[in-house]
Amino acid sequence: MSLFDVVAAIRFPLPDREEFAEVNSHLDDADLDLVYSEACQNALDERRSYLARLEQLDDAAHEQDEEFDALLAELEACRAQIDEAEHRMRLLLAYGREFVRPQPYQLKDLARAADISVSGVRIAYGEDEITEAAQVTGAKPRRPALGAGR
């Protein structure tokens, strides 16, 4: 298996047959086989498409006398996804505390849902996230911005 194949297999794994059967226990055996086969084919199609993109990136890098490492590129993509998810989480926390009326979400509920401490919720967002949440949603915060009126 090439490094490209390994990275593609990790990014688009085939569904586990037992887990798939458990989630789809309402299907009879024939339908389960059909749906499982389709899910596997979808994963393989995703892999093929992804491999083609990796090969294009590799070719482009070689044209510029550079090296392309699929594993490092995938790790960078994972980090970018984590950063985006964390940003989205900060916006949701800000919205839950600063915009929801008549009472904001309780810190303990937000902490449990976000899998962080109550104090972590308190410091997870700031004025930038409150401002962005307001811009994205069109909502007004329950309290004026800390910097307003100074």
Steps between C-alpha positions, in 0.01 A plus 500: 500500500634843410496786749222657293294180532558485875399862554190452282403183690534681833303799374227288339481170688269222398210464741535230764252225410393428859450866593316559174270204569433625853407850383284356222343217700158589359607365158465140395817316392452562126441873546785523750737339249388743230529810718835387644631435149392851396669653805822316418480610138446861609810483720703352215374769261597769756845341525546498123399864474728592790790305347454693176520828696813381679660408169415844359658666804805276464533581129464874568768482770738314268443759227634758747788273608339448840410191694144413599435285804143368514520407867619846606241664275224291658622584849490871408146454368399329826646788702308751287177306560567492875569875502176565310300278737650677802414838349143386433479372858614838637231674293235260628612550859491876452153480351373271777625732773465844345201490267242250625207665675349525752769295675830386352593134494644389830876470512478140620285397202730667249804352675357149485403530134840646403688258728682783673491639854261772612795735532602392150165623368554835670831557323426318171374809323546873512375817340621392155284187510202696636537751216533223240201311639297821476611552140431142397161472668376858486414469870584754765678394816311518828753749638693776326854428385766562762670759283178684411436842648859562604 
